[in-house]
């Protein structure tokens, strides 16, 4: 099964593309985060990347430049999926960035699938037939009730499609029916069905889903285990802390980075020491995600460790370290960030202000207010920074007022 990674800063678009591609017979992973996409591309094999152009932080053009400069990625097919419909953008994508396809939003399922099939065919791959997708979609539509759809799990040809539909359209009142039905599929002989089970369990807000995912963590197929770990990591369930700690302390960085993020969601303090060790790992992607994870532990030790990674040889590790620090409000982090706001590199200062704004960092408010009051008669850079700082101050203060109103 051909594997596709999709990167889009709109989570709804990530879901829509996933729904179309998985029903069509592709193995799909989607994310709305640049750095997660970068780690995925280095940790797992993909046959194609779809990405949008306009994103905060690293935009589509910059990611393409970084990717084409990486050994082993110059041949990865890339399709642009964007709202930018001008011919100039299409020309730039094709001629300067060597992209393979260009789709303009909004688009229909057939348009997306046809463009992907064209790109794969040009590379010598045999894409799934559109007829398979159309037949499955028609069969699901004919299942008028939830029970009728669930009964299709007994049809081996429809089992994977039912699982996909349950992930994207799950009636909350019927979860007690869904979970037992999935129990019967975790040992299915078809690896693609078990993969779909892992993904669907990851989307279910039901306490028993974690137990089934832990069973899939022992699956003989590496891809199924990886998908089970991805789902376990994303759940934020404290019961998974032990398993995630075992993975984080293991030897495979391709799994350790997912465990790091899962433990940061739990704020599991015993994970801090192995995360600090991961900052010194040879794999840049693990260092990058360890830095992100440490940002959730807002204390002096983590702030000091992140300060050392600001000089990391890898540019993305440095970026994520600044992001993690920007989310911290402890005095050591605030001191480091305040000093960084005097950096002569204006682009870097703007990034720090944006990261502090997104993380609603109250600790930086005094320094940001100083910048916001900068004399507009000074250089154009001061005026530009003042505008960014004013926006950040407004965002942080509004968020603080909302928090206060909830407690009163």
Residue, then its C-alpha position, 0 to 999 in steps of 0.5 A: x500500500x502506497x504511503x502518503x504524508x499530508x501537511x496542512x495548517x488546517x486540521x479539518x483539511x488534514x481530516x478531509x484529505x485523509x478520509x478521501x485517501x484512506x477510502x481510496x486505498x492509500x496508507x495515510x498520515x496527516x499533521x498540521x505541524x511543520x516539525x512533526x511532519x519533518x520528524x515523520x519524513x525522517x522516521x518513516x517511509x513515504x511515497x508522496x508528500x502533499x502540503x499547503x503553502x501558507x503556514x505559520x513558521x516554516x511555509x511551504x516553499x521553505x520546507x521544500x528548500x529544506x527537504x530538497x537539501x536533505x540527502x535521500x529526499x530529492x526524489x520524493x514526489x510533492x504535490x502542492x494543495x493550496x488556495x493560491x491559484x495564480x499561474x505564477x505560483x504554479x510556475x514557481x512550484x514546478x520550475x523552482x521547487x521541482x514539485x510534481x503536482x498542484x491542486x487548488x482549494x477547494x477541490x473534489x475527491x476525484x480531482x485529488x485522487x486523479x492528480x495523485x494517481x497521475x504522479x504515481x503513474x509517472x513514477x512507475x507506481x500502480x495507484x489504487x483504482x478509483x472504482x474501488x473507492x466509488x464502490x465502497x462509498x456507494x455501499x456505505x451510503x446504502x447502510x442507512x442506519x448505524x447498525x447496518x454500517x456496523x454489520x458491514x464489519x463482517x464483510x472482509x472487503x468492507x471492513x477497512x472502509x467501515x473502520x475509516x468511516x467510524x473514525x471520521x463519523x462516530x456517534x458519541x452515544x454509540x461508542x459502547x457498541x463500537x469498542x466491542x466491535x473493534x475488539x473482534x478486528x484487532x487480530x484480523x489477518x489483513x494487516x491493513x485492517x489492523x492498521x485501520x483499527x489502530x487509527x480508529x481506536x486513537x480517535x475514540x474517546x472511550x476508556x477501553x480504547x487504550x487497552x485495545x491499543x496496548x494489545x496492538x502495540x504487540x502486533x507482529x507488524x512494525x507499521x501497526x505497532x508504530x500506528x498504535x504508539x502514535x495513537x497512544x501518544x496522542x491520547x493523553x491518558x495517564x495509564x499509558x505513562x509506563x509504556x511511553x517511558x519504556x519506549x522513550x528509554x529504548x534505543x529506536x529514535x524513530x519511536x522515542x520521539x513519539x513517546x516524548x511528545x506523549x509524556x509531555x502531554x501528560x506532564x509526566x515528571x519522571x520523563x524529564x531526565x530521559x528527555x534531557x538525555x535525548x537532547x544529546x542524541x545524535x538524531x536531530x529529530x529526536x533532539x528537536x522533539x525532546x526540546x518541544x517536550x521539555x517546554x511542557x515542564x516549566x522549571x529551571x532545569x528544563x529552561x537551562x537545558x533548552x538554553x544550551x540547545x539554542x546553539x544546536x548545529x541543526x536549525x530546526x532544533x534551535x527553532x523548536x528550542x526557542x518555541x519551547x522556551x517561549x512557552x515557559x514563564x519561569x524566571x530563568x526562561x523569561x530572562x533568556x527570552x527578554x535578552x533575546x528580544x534585544x537580538x539584532x536579528x530582527x527576523x529572529x525577534x519577530x519569531x520569538x514574539x510570535x511564539x510568545x504570543x501563541x503560547x500566551x506567555x504572561x511572564x514576557x508581558x512587561x518586556x513586550x509592553x516596552x517594545x510596543x511603546x517604542x518610538x515610531x519615529x525611530x527606525x522602521x525596524x523599531x516600528x515593525x517590532x512595536x506592531x508585532x509586540x502590540x499584537x502579542x500584548x493584546x493576545x496575551x492580555x485577552x487570554x489572561x482576562x478569559x482565564x480570570x473570568x472562568x475562575x470568577 
